[in-house]
């Protein structure tokens, strides 16, 4: 369980690092857009992302 968690955190860091490496100005633009949204919209976005992520993990777990 811990191994899988550490592997997942490493994968997230790898993907985020690639995004910052490939398109740092795009990341800056996205941060500015997010800063202009309301707290409620950010919460809904976070909840949607968490739901999508957990759904993907369940599908992967089911298929393996």
N, C-alpha and C positions, 0 to 999 in steps of 0.2 A: 504494500500500500504506500509506504513512504517513498519507495523507489519510483513508483508511478507518479506521485505528486512532484517529486524533485525533477523527474523527466519532463513533466508538463510545464513546470516553471521555467526550466531551461529552454524549452521550445518557444514559450511566449517571449522570453528575453531575446532569443535568436531572431524571431520574426520582427520584433520591435526594433532591434538593432539594424536589421536589413532595411527597414523603412526609413529610419533616421539616416542611414548611410546613403541610400539611393535618392531620397527626396526630402531633404531637410526643410526646404522652403514650403513644400506642400504641407508638412507637419505644422509649420508655423501658421499657415493659412487656416488649417482645420482648427487649431487652438483658438484663433481669433473668432471663428464662426461659433465654436462651442461657448466661448466666453459671452457671446451676445444672446445665447438662449437662456430661457428661464430655468430656475432650479427644478421646477416640475417637469419640464421637457427633458432635462438631463437625467432626472430620476427614471423617467419612462424609458429613455434610451438605455440606461444602465440595466434596468429590469429586462428589457428586450434582449440585450446582449447576453445577459446571464441565462435567460431562457433558451436562447439559440445555442449557446455554448453547452449547456447541460443536455439539450436535445441531441446535439452532435455526439457528445460523450456516450449517451445512452445507446445511440444507433451503433457506434463503434463497438461498444461493449457487447451489444446483442449480436453483431455480425462476427465477432471473433470467438 
